[in-house]
Amino acid sequence: MCAFDNNNPGTPLRTFPGQPGTAFTWFVDVPAPTSVDFLVQDANGEAAQTAAITVQPGSSDCLN
């Protein structure tokens, strides 16, 4: 799985290789208001892409 910046789609912002299961958690480390989409590829090579998701500003206090 890869996360792409919609304004610069050539190179992934982040790659998340070998994700098992059907759920995924990412502690977002790109600035707001970056527009991100995800490209997911299964073991058979089939791919799907999400709609754009805009990173919102927030606090990291809950991570401390």
PDB file as gemmi writes it, atoms N, CA and C in Angstrom:
CRYST1    1.000    1.000    1.000  90.00  90.00  90.00 P 1                      
ATOM      1  N   MET A   1       0.854  -1.158   0.000  1.00  0.00           N  
ATOM      2  CA  MET A   1       0.000   0.000   0.000  1.00  0.00           C  
ATOM      3  C   MET A   1       0.902   1.223   0.000  1.00  0.00           C  
ATOM      4  N   CYS A   2       0.467   2.254  -0.709  1.00  0.00           N  
ATOM      5  CA  CYS A   2       1.212   3.505  -0.793  1.00  0.00           C  
ATOM      6  C   CYS A   2       0.269   4.673  -0.561  1.00  0.00           C  
ATOM      7  N   ALA A   3       0.798   5.738   0.042  1.00  0.00           N  
ATOM      8  CA  ALA A   3       0.069   6.992   0.187  1.00  0.00           C  
ATOM      9  C   ALA A   3       0.700   8.002  -0.759  1.00  0.00           C  
ATOM     10  N   PHE A   4      -0.139   8.691  -1.539  1.00  0.00           N  
ATOM     11  CA  PHE A   4       0.332   9.664  -2.515  1.00  0.00           C  
ATOM     12  C   PHE A   4      -0.213  11.044  -2.200  1.00  0.00           C  
ATOM     13  N   ASP A   5       0.592  12.079  -2.465  1.00  0.00           N  
ATOM     14  CA  ASP A   5       0.143  13.464  -2.410  1.00  0.00           C  
ATOM     15  C   ASP A   5      -0.584  13.735  -3.723  1.00  0.00           C  
ATOM     16  N   ASN A   6      -1.856  14.087  -3.659  1.00  0.00           N  
ATOM     17  CA  ASN A   6      -2.635  14.328  -4.878  1.00  0.00           C  
ATOM     18  C   ASN A   6      -2.093  15.478  -5.715  1.00  0.00           C  
ATOM     19  N   ASN A   7      -1.361  16.404  -5.093  1.00  0.00           N  
ATOM     20  CA  ASN A   7      -0.799  17.528  -5.838  1.00  0.00           C  
ATOM     21  C   ASN A   7       0.544  17.183  -6.471  1.00  0.00           C  
ATOM     22  N   ASN A   8       1.116  16.035  -6.110  1.00  0.00           N  
ATOM     23  CA  ASN A   8       2.399  15.582  -6.653  1.00  0.00           C  
ATOM     24  C   ASN A   8       2.378  14.058  -6.679  1.00  0.00           C  
ATOM     25  N   PRO A   9       1.595  13.455  -7.585  1.00  0.00           N  
ATOM     26  CA  PRO A   9       1.317  12.019  -7.523  1.00  0.00           C  
ATOM     27  C   PRO A   9       2.426  11.090  -8.007  1.00  0.00           C  
ATOM     28  N   GLY A  10       3.553  11.611  -8.484  1.00  0.00           N  
ATOM     29  CA  GLY A  10       4.577  10.749  -9.059  1.00  0.00           C  
ATOM     30  C   GLY A  10       5.241   9.797  -8.079  1.00  0.00           C  
ATOM     31  N   THR A  11       5.668  10.297  -6.942  1.00  0.00           N  
ATOM     32  CA  THR A  11       6.396   9.502  -5.956  1.00  0.00           C  
ATOM     33  C   THR A  11       5.554   9.353  -4.700  1.00  0.00           C  
ATOM     34  N   PRO A  12       5.445   8.143  -4.145  1.00  0.00           N  
ATOM     35  CA  PRO A  12       4.658   7.971  -2.917  1.00  0.00           C  
ATOM     36  C   PRO A  12       5.210   8.802  -1.761  1.00  0.00           C  
ATOM     37  N   LEU A  13       4.295   9.347  -0.953  1.00  0.00           N  
ATOM     38  CA  LEU A  13       4.701  10.000   0.293  1.00  0.00           C  
ATOM     39  C   LEU A  13       5.239   8.964   1.270  1.00  0.00           C  
ATOM     40  N   ARG A  14       4.530   7.855   1.358  1.00  0.00           N  
ATOM     41  CA  ARG A  14       4.899   6.756   2.256  1.00  0.00           C  
ATOM     42  C   ARG A  14       4.526   5.439   1.586  1.00  0.00           C  
ATOM     43  N   THR A  15       5.281   4.401   1.900  1.00  0.00           N  
ATOM     44  CA  THR A  15       4.923   3.052   1.467  1.00  0.00           C  
ATOM     45  C   THR A  15       4.752   2.185   2.702  1.00  0.00           C  
ATOM     46  N   PHE A  16       3.808   1.287   2.637  1.00  0.00           N  
ATOM     47  CA  PHE A  16       3.471   0.397   3.746  1.00  0.00           C  
ATOM     48  C   PHE A  16       3.423  -1.029   3.203  1.00  0.00           C  
ATOM     49  N   PRO A  17       4.586  -1.659   3.030  1.00  0.00           N  
ATOM     50  CA  PRO A  17       4.619  -2.983   2.398  1.00  0.00           C  
ATOM     51  C   PRO A  17       4.050  -4.084   3.283  1.00  0.00           C  
ATOM     52  N   GLY A  18       3.466  -5.084   2.646  1.00  0.00           N  
ATOM     53  CA  GLY A  18       3.050  -6.301   3.334  1.00  0.00           C  
ATOM     54  C   GLY A  18       2.035  -6.124   4.437  1.00  0.00           C  
ATOM     55  N   GLN A  19       1.025  -5.321   4.223  1.00  0.00           N  
ATOM     56  CA  GLN A  19      -0.001  -5.121   5.248  1.00  0.00           C  
ATOM     57  C   GLN A  19      -0.940  -6.317   5.303  1.00  0.00           C  
ATOM     58  N   PRO A  20      -1.014  -6.988   6.448  1.00  0.00           N  
ATOM     59  CA  PRO A  20      -1.925  -8.128   6.576  1.00  0.00           C  
ATOM     60  C   PRO A  20      -3.330  -7.667   6.972  1.00  0.00           C  
ATOM     61  N   GLY A  21      -4.304  -8.467   6.709  1.00  0.00           N  
ATOM     62  CA  GLY A  21      -5.651  -8.212   7.209  1.00  0.00           C  
ATOM     63  C   GLY A  21      -6.405  -7.151   6.440  1.00  0.00           C  
ATOM     64  N   THR A  22      -7.465  -6.650   7.083  1.00  0.00           N  
ATOM     65  CA  THR A  22      -8.372  -5.709   6.430  1.00  0.00           C  
ATOM     66  C   THR A  22      -8.396  -4.338   7.082  1.00  0.00           C  
ATOM     67  N   ALA A  23      -7.564  -4.108   8.094  1.00  0.00           N  
ATOM     68  CA  ALA A  23      -7.522  -2.815   8.778  1.00  0.00           C  
ATOM     69  C   ALA A  23      -6.093  -2.282   8.762  1.00  0.00           C  
ATOM     70  N   PHE A  24      -5.971  -0.964   8.887  1.00  0.00           N  
ATOM     71  CA  PHE A  24      -4.663  -0.327   8.828  1.00  0.00           C  
ATOM     72  C   PHE A  24      -4.708   0.941   9.662  1.00  0.00           C  
ATOM     73  N   THR A  25      -3.671   1.183  10.466  1.00  0.00           N  
ATOM     74  CA  THR A  25      -3.552   2.409  11.249  1.00  0.00           C  
ATOM     75  C   THR A  25      -2.269   3.113  10.854  1.00  0.00           C  
ATOM     76  N   TRP A  26      -2.373   4.411  10.565  1.00  0.00           N  
ATOM     77  CA  TRP A  26      -1.204   5.222  10.221  1.00  0.00           C  
ATOM     78  C   TRP A  26      -1.250   6.476  11.071  1.00  0.00           C  
ATOM     79  N   PHE A  27      -0.234   6.685  11.913  1.00  0.00           N  
ATOM     80  CA  PHE A  27      -0.102   7.933  12.645  1.00  0.00           C  
ATOM     81  C   PHE A  27       0.481   8.935  11.655  1.00  0.00           C  
ATOM     82  N   VAL A  28      -0.385   9.750  11.099  1.00  0.00           N  
ATOM     83  CA  VAL A  28      -0.067  10.602   9.948  1.00  0.00           C  
ATOM     84  C   VAL A  28       1.083  11.545  10.279  1.00  0.00           C  
ATOM     85  N   ASP A  29       2.069  11.539   9.394  1.00  0.00           N  
ATOM     86  CA  ASP A  29       3.249  12.372   9.588  1.00  0.00           C  
ATOM     87  C   ASP A  29       3.500  13.291   8.394  1.00  0.00           C  
ATOM     88  N   VAL A  30       2.427  13.719   7.749  1.00  0.00           N  
ATOM     89  CA  VAL A  30       2.505  14.721   6.692  1.00  0.00           C  
ATOM     90  C   VAL A  30       1.656  15.910   7.138  1.00  0.00           C  
ATOM     91  N   PRO A  31       2.016  17.117   6.723  1.00  0.00           N  
ATOM     92  CA  PRO A  31       1.332  18.304   7.234  1.00  0.00           C  
ATOM     93  C   PRO A  31      -0.069  18.499   6.654  1.00  0.00           C  
ATOM     94  N   ALA A  32      -0.927  19.147   7.454  1.00  0.00           N  
ATOM     95  CA  ALA A  32      -2.216  19.614   6.953  1.00  0.00           C  
ATOM     96  C   ALA A  32      -1.910  20.776   6.015  1.00  0.00           C  
ATOM     97  N   PRO A  33      -2.651  21.005   5.008  1.00  0.00           N  
ATOM     98  CA  PRO A  33      -3.799  20.323   4.448  1.00  0.00           C  
ATOM     99  C   PRO A  33      -3.423  19.445   3.248  1.00  0.00           C  
ATOM    100  N   THR A  34      -2.441  18.588   3.393  1.00  0.00           N  
ATOM    101  CA  THR A  34      -2.043  17.704   2.295  1.00  0.00           C  
ATOM    102  C   THR A  34      -3.217  16.820   1.882  1.00  0.00           C  
ATOM    103  N   SER A  35      -3.442  16.721   0.592  1.00  0.00           N  
ATOM    104  CA  SER A  35      -4.484  15.855   0.044  1.00  0.00           C  
ATOM    105  C   SER A  35      -3.836  14.525  -0.322  1.00  0.00           C  
ATOM    106  N   VAL A  36      -4.276  13.448   0.328  1.00  0.00           N  
ATOM    107  CA  VAL A  36      -3.646  12.134   0.210  1.00  0.00           C  
ATOM    108  C   VAL A  36      -4.644  11.133  -0.362  1.00  0.00           C  
ATOM    109  N   ASP A  37      -4.150  10.233  -1.192  1.00  0.00           N  
ATOM    110  CA  ASP A  37      -4.948   9.067  -1.558  1.00  0.00           C  
ATOM    111  C   ASP A  37      -4.074   7.833  -1.412  1.00  0.00           C  
ATOM    112  N   PHE A  38      -4.712   6.684  -1.314  1.00  0.00           N  
ATOM    113  CA  PHE A  38      -4.010   5.427  -1.091  1.00  0.00           C  
ATOM    114  C   PHE A  38      -4.206   4.507  -2.280  1.00  0.00           C  
ATOM    115  N   LEU A  39      -3.141   3.831  -2.648  1.00  0.00           N  
ATOM    116  CA  LEU A  39      -3.180   2.808  -3.678  1.00  0.00           C  
ATOM    117  C   LEU A  39      -2.904   1.482  -2.983  1.00  0.00           C  
ATOM    118  N   VAL A  40      -3.845   0.559  -3.109  1.00  0.00           N  
ATOM    119  CA  VAL A  40      -3.753  -0.747  -2.463  1.00  0.00           C  
ATOM    120  C   VAL A  40      -3.660  -1.807  -3.549  1.00  0.00           C  
ATOM    121  N   GLN A  41      -2.746  -2.757  -3.360  1.00  0.00           N  
ATOM    122  CA  GLN A  41      -2.582  -3.841  -4.329  1.00  0.00           C  
ATOM    123  C   GLN A  41      -2.609  -5.167  -3.584  1.00  0.00           C  
ATOM    124  N   ASP A  42      -3.413  -6.122  -4.082  1.00  0.00           N  
ATOM    125  CA  ASP A  42      -3.504  -7.425  -3.421  1.00  0.00           C  
ATOM    126  C   ASP A  42      -2.440  -8.386  -3.949  1.00  0.00           C  
ATOM    127  N   ALA A  43      -2.422  -9.587  -3.397  1.00  0.00           N  
ATOM    128  CA  ALA A  43      -1.415 -10.592  -3.745  1.00  0.00           C  
ATOM    129  C   ALA A  43      -1.489 -11.014  -5.211  1.00  0.00           C  
ATOM    130  N   ASN A  44      -2.631 -10.794  -5.852  1.00  0.00           N  
ATOM    131  CA  ASN A  44      -2.795 -11.140  -7.267  1.00  0.00           C  
ATOM    132  C   ASN A  44      -2.418  -9.997  -8.202  1.00  0.00           C  
ATOM    133  N   GLY A  45      -2.020  -8.868  -7.621  1.00  0.00           N  
ATOM    134  CA  GLY A  45      -1.651  -7.717  -8.434  1.00  0.00           C  
ATOM    135  C   GLY A  45      -2.794  -6.789  -8.765  1.00  0.00           C  
ATOM    136  N   GLU A  46      -4.000  -7.110  -8.276  1.00  0.00           N  
ATOM    137  CA  GLU A  46      -5.155  -6.229  -8.501  1.00  0.00           C  
ATOM    138  C   GLU A  46      -4.999  -4.988  -7.627  1.00  0.00           C  
ATOM    139  N   ALA A  47      -5.264  -3.817  -8.197  1.00  0.00           N  
ATOM    140  CA  ALA A  47      -5.073  -2.564  -7.473  1.00  0.00           C  
ATOM    141  C   ALA A  47      -6.370  -1.774  -7.385  1.00  0.00           C  
ATOM    142  N   ALA A  48      -6.472  -0.968  -6.331  1.00  0.00           N  
ATOM    143  CA  ALA A  48      -7.591  -0.046  -6.147  1.00  0.00           C  
ATOM    144  C   ALA A  48      -7.043   1.214  -5.487  1.00  0.00           C  
ATOM    145  N   GLN A  49      -7.684   2.340  -5.783  1.00  0.00           N  
ATOM    146  CA  GLN A  49      -7.243   3.612  -5.239  1.00  0.00           C  
ATOM    147  C   GLN A  49      -8.407   4.281  -4.526  1.00  0.00           C  
ATOM    148  N   THR A  50      -8.113   4.928  -3.394  1.00  0.00           N  
ATOM    149  CA  THR A  50      -9.144   5.633  -2.647  1.00  0.00           C  
ATOM    150  C   THR A  50      -9.402   7.000  -3.266  1.00  0.00           C  
ATOM    151  N   ALA A  51     -10.469   7.617  -2.836  1.00  0.00           N  
ATOM    152  CA  ALA A  51     -10.709   9.022  -3.142  1.00  0.00           C  
ATOM    153  C   ALA A  51      -9.747   9.859  -2.297  1.00  0.00           C  
ATOM    154  N   ALA A  52      -9.626  11.122  -2.630  1.00  0.00           N  
ATOM    155  CA  ALA A  52      -8.737  12.020  -1.894  1.00  0.00           C  
ATOM    156  C   ALA A  52      -9.214  12.204  -0.457  1.00  0.00           C  
ATOM    157  N   ILE A  53      -8.257  12.227   0.450  1.00  0.00           N  
ATOM    158  CA  ILE A  53      -8.502  12.465   1.877  1.00  0.00           C  
ATOM    159  C   ILE A  53      -7.606  13.626   2.278  1.00  0.00           C  
ATOM    160  N   THR A  54      -8.182  14.698   2.842  1.00  0.00           N  
ATOM    161  CA  THR A  54      -7.394  15.859   3.240  1.00  0.00           C  
ATOM    162  C   THR A  54      -6.961  15.716   4.693  1.00  0.00           C  
ATOM    163  N   VAL A  55      -5.647  15.799   4.925  1.00  0.00           N  
ATOM    164  CA  VAL A  55      -5.100  15.727   6.281  1.00  0.00           C  
ATOM    165  C   VAL A  55      -5.535  16.977   7.033  1.00  0.00           C  
ATOM    166  N   GLN A  56      -6.114  16.786   8.214  1.00  0.00           N  
ATOM    167  CA  GLN A  56      -6.609  17.885   9.026  1.00  0.00           C  
ATOM    168  C   GLN A  56      -5.590  18.259  10.100  1.00  0.00           C  
ATOM    169  N   PRO A  57      -5.543  19.540  10.492  1.00  0.00           N  
ATOM    170  CA  PRO A  57      -4.634  19.926  11.574  1.00  0.00           C  
ATOM    171  C   PRO A  57      -5.116  19.331  12.891  1.00  0.00           C  
ATOM    172  N   GLY A  58      -4.195  19.112  13.783  1.00  0.00           N  
ATOM    173  CA  GLY A  58      -4.573  18.561  15.080  1.00  0.00           C  
ATOM    174  C   GLY A  58      -3.394  18.526  16.019  1.00  0.00           C  
ATOM    175  N   SER A  59      -3.637  18.019  17.181  1.00  0.00           N  
ATOM    176  CA  SER A  59      -2.634  17.928  18.230  1.00  0.00           C  
ATOM    177  C   SER A  59      -2.109  16.503  18.321  1.00  0.00           C  
ATOM    178  N   SER A  60      -0.863  16.374  18.703  1.00  0.00           N  
ATOM    179  CA  SER A  60      -0.287  15.047  18.932  1.00  0.00           C  
ATOM    180  C   SER A  60      -0.246  14.720  20.419  1.00  0.00           C  
ATOM    181  N   ASP A  61      -0.938  15.505  21.247  1.00  0.00           N  
ATOM    182  CA  ASP A  61      -0.924  15.300  22.698  1.00  0.00           C  
ATOM    183  C   ASP A  61      -1.313  13.884  23.096  1.00  0.00           C  
ATOM    184  N   CYS A  62      -2.237  13.274  22.365  1.00  0.00           N  
ATOM    185  CA  CYS A  62      -2.695  11.935  22.720  1.00  0.00           C  
ATOM    186  C   CYS A  62      -1.633  10.875  22.439  1.00  0.00           C  
ATOM    187  N   LEU A  63      -0.586  11.229  21.701  1.00  0.00           N  
ATOM    188  CA  LEU A  63       0.477  10.274  21.380  1.00  0.00           C  
ATOM    189  C   LEU A  63       1.594  10.290  22.416  1.00  0.00           C  
ATOM    190  N   ASN A  64       1.570  11.252  23.315  1.00  0.00           N  
ATOM    191  CA  ASN A  64       2.629  11.370  24.334  1.00  0.00           C  
ATOM    192  C   ASN A  64       2.360  10.505  25.535  1.00  0.00           C  
TER     193      ASN A  64                                                      
END                                                                             
